[in-house]
Structure formats: structure tokens, C-alpha cells
Amino acid sequence: MLKKFLILFVVVSCVAGCGLKRVTLKADMVPGKQLNKQGLMYVERFSPDKRNLHILIADQLSLMGYQSASGESGQAPKNTQTVVTYVDKWQWDITNYLRKITISFRDYPARSLVIQGESSRTSLVRKPPVEVIRETLDEMMRKH
């Protein structure tokens, strides 16, 4: 009886786990807004972030052909056209992984929202942070 219960438990766990393989990737442009592709995109560090994701985001923007820099909030250089902000959420499942990131592009200095992208992943479809950031930025630029 115990053996049958264990087999059933394993099968149910596998089926339930397969159902948890989920990725949500979206980007929304504010109607009437345009992303200024000229000038500097300045990525502000999200104050609770201890993993320096602001540097990864700026690096990915540079690889995509945009002039970018990163640093602390309120330290944007004078030639900044777009401020990039983000919020990261991490989860523990054997190891820590980036569960969700929301990236926002804002006009500077007004800081009004232009476009926002989000990637959310479950543990079974986790990726390294740089890949999650890249797919989010790609989706944002595709929507633009």
C-alpha cells in the first residue's frame, strides 16, 4: 500500500510540476508616447538590489546599440534622455533565481512613463538574470 502511495505521489508531483512551467513576457507602450532613441539611457539602481542588475541592464542596452550608463537614483548625467528603472523579485527553490523583473523607460527629466516590460518565470523555466533582462528588453523594443 505504501509503495502504491509513493508511486501515485511521484506521478502527481511530476504532473503538477509540469503545469508550473510558466513564462510571462509582456511590454506595454503608453499611448501617444515615443521612445527617444537618441541621447543617454541612464539605468538607476533599485535601492534594495544587491546584485547590481542596473549594470547588467545598461550593458544589455549598450549591446543593443543604445548609449547607456548606470548609477544611483538622482545621479543622471545632463545628457540623459531616458531614465530606466526596474524592480526585481527573487525566489528560493534549491537556489535563488530571478522570479520577476519589471523594467520601465521614463522621459527625462519629467520621468513620465514611456514603456514598461515585464518577465516572470517559474523555477522550472528559470534563466540567468542577464538572459531574463535581455528577453525583457527585446520584448520592449519589439513593442516600440
Backbone as JSON, one array per atom type, in Angstrom:
{
  "sequence": "MLKKFLILFVVVSCVAGCGLKRVTLKADMVPGKQLNKQGLMYVERFSPDKRNLHILIADQLSLMGYQSASGESGQAPKNTQTVVTYVDKWQWDITNYLRKITISFRDYPARSLVIQGESSRTSLVRKPPVEVIRETLDEMMRKH",
  "N": [[0.83, -1.2, 0.0], [1.9, 1.26, 0.82], [3.87, 1.51, -1.1], [2.34, 1.85, -3.45], [1.15, 4.28, -2.82], [3.41, 5.99, -2.75], [4.26, 5.84, -5.44], [2.02, 6.97, -6.71], [2.15, 9.5, -5.55], [4.58, 10.48, -6.61], [3.95, 10.53, -9.37], [1.81, 12.38, -9.42], [3.15, 14.62, -8.43], [5.01, 15.07, -10.47], [3.31, 15.65, -12.65], [1.99, 17.9, -11.66], [4.18, 19.59, -11.36], [4.98, 19.93, -14.03], [2.94, 21.47, -14.93], [3.58, 23.84, -13.8], [5.46, 25.07, -15.29], [5.98, 28.01, -16.43], [6.1, 30.99, -18.28], [5.87, 34.43, -18.37], [5.82, 37.1, -20.46], [5.81, 40.41, -21.24], [5.1, 43.65, -22.67], [4.26, 47.05, -22.51], [3.36, 49.94, -24.17], [2.96, 53.37, -23.52], [0.14, 55.02, -24.68], [0.48, 57.37, -27.3], [3.05, 58.1, -26.62], [6.57, 58.24, -27.38], [9.62, 56.51, -27.68], [12.66, 57.99, -27.11], [15.31, 57.53, -29.05], [17.73, 58.65, -29.23], [20.5, 60.1, -27.47], [21.37, 59.62, -23.99], [20.62, 56.66, -22.14], [19.88, 56.21, -18.92], [20.37, 54.01, -16.34], [18.92, 53.55, -13.33], [19.91, 52.35, -10.16], [17.95, 50.06, -8.4], [17.12, 50.53, -5.15], [16.97, 48.34, -3.15], [18.39, 46.37, -4.5], [21.03, 44.17, -4.48], [22.53, 42.88, -6.28], [23.47, 44.19, -8.43], [21.96, 44.64, -10.81], [21.38, 46.86, -12.32], [23.68, 47.45, -13.71], [23.88, 45.24, -15.42], [21.58, 45.67, -16.98], [22.2, 48.13, -18.23], [24.46, 47.31, -19.66], [23.29, 45.45, -21.44], [21.61, 47.15, -22.89], [23.56, 48.7, -24.15], [24.74, 46.72, -25.77], [22.64, 46.4, -27.48], [22.83, 48.61, -29.0], [22.32, 51.12, -27.92], [23.19, 54.18, -26.29], [24.29, 54.01, -23.06], [24.31, 54.22, -19.47], [24.89, 53.62, -15.98], [23.88, 53.94, -12.54], [23.39, 55.47, -9.33], [20.15, 56.46, -8.08], [18.91, 59.64, -8.99], [21.32, 60.59, -9.91], [21.66, 61.05, -12.59], [23.34, 61.88, -15.62], [23.72, 65.09, -17.36], [23.13, 64.82, -20.11], [21.18, 62.91, -20.31], [18.43, 61.27, -21.75], [16.53, 59.34, -21.35], [15.36, 57.73, -18.48], [15.92, 54.71, -16.93], [14.26, 52.45, -14.97], [13.85, 49.77, -12.59], [12.39, 46.86, -11.05], [13.14, 44.14, -9.14], [12.38, 40.74, -8.34], [13.1, 38.03, -6.36], [13.31, 34.49, -5.82], [13.46, 31.58, -3.78], [14.34, 28.34, -4.59], [15.76, 25.63, -4.21], [18.01, 26.96, -5.27], [18.63, 30.51, -5.35], [16.72, 32.46, -7.6], [15.94, 34.7, -10.32], [12.8, 35.68, -10.2], [10.99, 37.54, -11.16], [11.07, 40.46, -13.15], [10.58, 43.88, -13.63], [10.85, 46.38, -15.94], [11.18, 49.78, -16.62], [10.94, 52.49, -18.88], [11.47, 55.9, -18.81], [10.69, 59.28, -19.65], [13.11, 61.88, -19.5], [13.73, 65.01, -18.11], [11.21, 64.8, -16.97], [10.21, 62.32, -16.16], [8.03, 60.8, -16.92], [6.2, 57.87, -17.7], [7.1, 55.84, -20.46], [7.4, 53.3, -21.7], [6.86, 50.0, -20.49], [8.16, 46.91, -19.45], [7.93, 43.41, -18.66], [9.06, 40.4, -17.2], [8.31, 37.22, -16.09], [8.95, 34.25, -14.4], [8.69, 30.79, -13.62], [10.23, 28.43, -11.36], [10.99, 26.1, -12.77], [11.54, 26.95, -15.33], [13.59, 28.71, -15.2], [16.1, 31.2, -15.89], [19.4, 32.59, -16.33], [19.99, 35.82, -14.81], [20.91, 37.8, -16.7], [19.95, 36.85, -19.14], [17.19, 36.92, -18.72], [16.82, 39.64, -18.41], [17.64, 40.5, -20.96], [15.68, 39.28, -22.64], [13.43, 40.65, -21.78], [14.03, 43.33, -22.42], [14.26, 43.01, -25.21], [11.59, 42.38, -25.86], [10.37, 44.76, -25.11], [11.5, 46.57, -26.94], [10.62, 45.47, -29.28], [7.88, 45.94, -29.1], [7.92, 48.64, -29.26]],
  "CA": [[0.0, 0.0, 0.0], [2.8, 2.41, 0.88], [4.55, 1.59, -2.39], [1.38, 2.44, -4.39], [1.01, 5.68, -2.45], [4.61, 6.69, -3.19], [4.21, 5.94, -6.9], [1.0, 7.97, -7.0], [2.68, 10.8, -5.13], [5.59, 10.88, -7.6], [3.26, 10.85, -10.62], [1.07, 13.63, -9.21], [4.14, 15.69, -8.3], [5.55, 15.34, -11.81], [2.27, 16.3, -13.44], [1.8, 19.24, -11.11], [5.39, 20.34, -11.68], [4.96, 20.28, -15.45], [1.97, 22.55, -15.07], [4.15, 25.05, -13.25], [6.43, 25.64, -16.24], [5.28, 29.14, -17.0], [6.82, 32.22, -18.54], [5.04, 35.55, -18.79], [6.65, 38.15, -21.01], [4.93, 41.42, -21.83], [5.55, 45.04, -22.73], [3.16, 47.97, -22.81], [3.74, 51.31, -24.52], [1.95, 54.36, -23.16], [-0.39, 55.61, -25.91], [0.92, 58.72, -27.61], [4.45, 58.3, -26.24], [7.61, 57.71, -28.25], [10.92, 56.33, -27.04], [13.73, 58.78, -27.72], [16.44, 56.61, -29.26], [18.96, 59.45, -29.19], [20.87, 60.52, -26.12], [21.75, 58.61, -23.0], [19.66, 55.93, -21.31], [20.52, 56.07, -17.62], [19.72, 52.98, -15.54], [19.05, 53.81, -11.89], [19.92, 51.16, -9.3], [16.83, 49.85, -7.48], [17.86, 50.57, -3.89], [17.18, 47.06, -2.46], [19.16, 45.43, -5.33], [22.43, 43.92, -4.08], [23.13, 42.05, -7.34], [23.93, 45.12, -9.49], [21.23, 44.43, -12.06], [21.42, 48.09, -13.11], [24.84, 47.34, -14.6], [23.5, 44.27, -16.46], [20.61, 46.3, -17.87], [22.94, 49.1, -19.03], [25.29, 46.54, -20.6], [22.43, 44.9, -22.49], [21.2, 48.28, -23.74], [24.73, 49.02, -24.98], [24.85, 45.67, -26.78], [21.55, 46.6, -28.43], [23.13, 49.8, -29.79], [21.92, 52.35, -27.25], [24.16, 54.76, -25.38], [23.72, 53.8, -21.73], [25.14, 54.31, -18.27], [24.12, 53.22, -14.8], [24.33, 54.5, -11.27], [22.4, 55.66, -8.28], [18.99, 57.31, -8.35], [19.18, 61.07, -8.83], [22.66, 60.92, -10.37], [21.66, 61.02, -14.06], [24.12, 62.94, -16.27], [22.92, 66.13, -18.02], [22.72, 64.42, -21.46], [20.22, 61.81, -20.21], [17.14, 61.43, -22.42], [15.62, 58.33, -20.81], [15.75, 57.09, -17.22], [15.46, 53.32, -16.88], [14.12, 51.94, -13.61], [13.47, 48.36, -12.56], [12.08, 46.22, -9.77], [13.42, 42.71, -9.26], [11.86, 39.86, -7.29], [13.82, 36.77, -6.35], [12.66, 33.41, -5.08], [14.32, 30.47, -3.43], [13.9, 26.98, -4.92], [17.06, 24.98, -4.21], [18.9, 28.12, -5.37], [17.93, 31.76, -5.6], [16.6, 32.78, -9.02], [15.17, 35.89, -10.64], [11.42, 35.26, -10.44], [10.27, 38.55, -11.93], [11.67, 41.79, -13.28], [9.81, 44.89, -14.34], [11.75, 47.44, -16.4], [10.42, 50.93, -17.11], [11.64, 53.59, -19.53], [10.79, 57.15, -18.48], [11.26, 60.52, -20.18], [13.89, 62.63, -18.52], [13.65, 64.94, -16.66], [9.82, 64.71, -16.48], [10.06, 60.98, -15.58], [6.75, 60.18, -17.26], [6.37, 56.53, -18.26], [7.02, 55.69, -21.91], [7.15, 51.88, -21.96], [7.19, 49.12, -19.37], [8.22, 45.49, -19.78], [7.97, 42.52, -17.5], [9.28, 38.98, -17.4], [8.05, 36.44, -14.89], [9.26, 32.84, -14.68], [8.67, 29.84, -12.51], [11.52, 27.78, -11.1], [11.34, 25.08, -13.76], [11.96, 27.58, -16.58], [14.47, 29.8, -14.82], [17.24, 31.55, -16.74], [20.29, 33.54, -15.66], [19.45, 37.19, -14.85], [21.25, 38.53, -17.93], [19.04, 36.38, -20.19], [15.84, 37.42, -18.41], [16.87, 41.07, -18.74], [17.71, 40.65, -22.42], [14.39, 38.97, -23.26], [12.5, 41.72, -21.42], [14.37, 44.48, -23.26], [13.89, 42.67, -26.59], [10.13, 42.5, -25.97], [10.04, 46.18, -25.04], [11.89, 47.22, -28.19], [9.74, 44.92, -30.32], [6.6, 46.65, -28.97], [8.13, 50.05, -29.61]],
  "C": [[0.87, 1.26, 0.0], [3.5, 2.62, -0.46], [3.63, 2.24, -3.44], [1.2, 3.93, -4.11], [2.21, 6.5, -2.92], [4.64, 6.87, -4.7], [3.2, 7.0, -7.32], [1.49, 9.38, -6.67], [3.7, 11.34, -6.14], [4.93, 11.29, -8.91], [2.53, 12.18, -10.49], [2.04, 14.8, -9.11], [4.72, 16.06, -9.65], [4.54, 16.08, -12.68], [2.04, 17.72, -12.96], [2.98, 20.12, -11.44], [5.41, 20.77, -13.12], [3.99, 21.42, -15.7], [2.51, 23.87, -14.56], [5.22, 25.66, -14.14], [5.74, 26.8, -16.93], [6.21, 30.34, -17.13], [5.81, 33.26, -18.98], [5.99, 36.65, -19.23], [5.73, 39.15, -21.68], [5.6, 42.78, -21.82], [4.38, 45.9, -23.15], [3.71, 49.37, -23.03], [2.62, 52.24, -24.1], [1.45, 55.01, -24.45], [0.06, 57.06, -26.09], [2.37, 59.03, -27.26], [5.37, 57.68, -27.26], [8.89, 57.59, -27.45], [11.95, 57.14, -27.8], [14.96, 57.89, -27.83], [17.77, 57.34, -29.27], [19.26, 59.8, -27.74], [21.08, 59.32, -25.2], [20.55, 57.97, -22.32], [20.39, 55.64, -20.0], [19.73, 55.1, -16.75], [19.99, 53.25, -14.06], [19.0, 52.5, -11.11], [18.68, 51.18, -8.41], [17.45, 49.67, -6.1], [17.98, 49.23, -3.14], [18.08, 46.08, -3.23], [20.61, 45.35, -4.87], [23.18, 43.14, -5.15], [23.59, 42.88, -8.54], [23.26, 44.86, -10.83], [21.23, 45.69, -12.93], [22.59, 48.07, -14.1], [24.53, 46.37, -15.74], [22.54, 44.89, -17.47], [21.32, 47.3, -18.79], [23.82, 48.39, -20.06], [24.47, 45.98, -21.75], [21.94, 45.99, -23.43], [22.34, 48.69, -24.67], [24.9, 48.0, -26.1], [23.77, 45.79, -27.85], [21.74, 47.88, -29.25], [22.72, 51.12, -29.17], [23.07, 52.86, -26.38], [23.56, 54.64, -23.98], [24.79, 53.93, -20.65], [24.27, 53.88, -17.1], [24.72, 53.84, -13.56], [23.17, 54.64, -10.32], [21.27, 56.59, -8.72], [19.36, 58.77, -8.09], [20.54, 61.51, -9.33], [22.78, 60.94, -11.9], [22.48, 62.17, -14.63], [23.2, 63.91, -17.03], [22.41, 65.71, -19.4], [21.74, 63.24, -21.46], [18.91, 62.18, -20.92], [16.08, 60.52, -21.82], [16.19, 57.77, -19.51], [15.12, 55.71, -17.23], [15.43, 52.91, -15.41], [13.68, 50.48, -13.68], [13.13, 47.95, -11.13], [12.3, 44.74, -9.98], [12.83, 41.96, -8.06], [12.54, 38.5, -7.44], [13.07, 35.76, -5.52], [13.67, 32.29, -4.85], [13.64, 29.16, -3.83], [15.18, 26.19, -5.2], [18.17, 26.03, -4.34], [18.03, 29.36, -5.57], [17.85, 31.99, -7.11], [15.72, 34.01, -9.2], [13.77, 35.47, -11.07], [10.69, 36.24, -11.37], [11.1, 39.82, -12.0], [10.73, 42.66, -14.09], [10.76, 46.03, -14.67], [10.89, 48.54, -17.01], [11.35, 51.94, -17.74], [10.81, 54.84, -19.28], [11.49, 58.32, -19.16], [12.07, 61.19, -19.08], [13.95, 64.08, -18.97], [12.23, 64.77, -16.11], [9.53, 63.39, -15.77], [8.68, 60.36, -15.85], [7.02, 58.86, -18.0], [6.19, 56.54, -19.77], [6.66, 54.25, -22.25], [7.59, 51.08, -20.74], [7.15, 47.67, -19.83], [8.36, 44.65, -18.54], [8.21, 41.08, -17.95], [9.08, 38.29, -16.06], [8.23, 34.97, -15.24], [9.1, 32.01, -13.41], [10.03, 29.15, -12.43], [11.94, 26.82, -12.2], [11.79, 25.66, -15.1], [12.86, 28.79, -16.28], [15.6, 29.97, -15.82], [18.15, 32.45, -15.92], [19.73, 34.97, -15.79], [19.73, 37.93, -16.14], [20.33, 38.11, -19.08], [17.62, 36.88, -19.97], [15.77, 38.91, -18.75], [16.85, 41.27, -20.25], [16.35, 40.35, -23.07], [13.36, 40.05, -22.95], [12.75, 42.95, -22.29], [14.01, 44.23, -24.72], [12.39, 42.83, -26.81], [9.71, 43.97, -25.96], [10.37, 46.88, -26.37], [11.04, 46.72, -29.36], [8.39, 45.64, -30.3], [6.72, 48.1, -29.38], [8.13, 50.17, -31.11]]
}
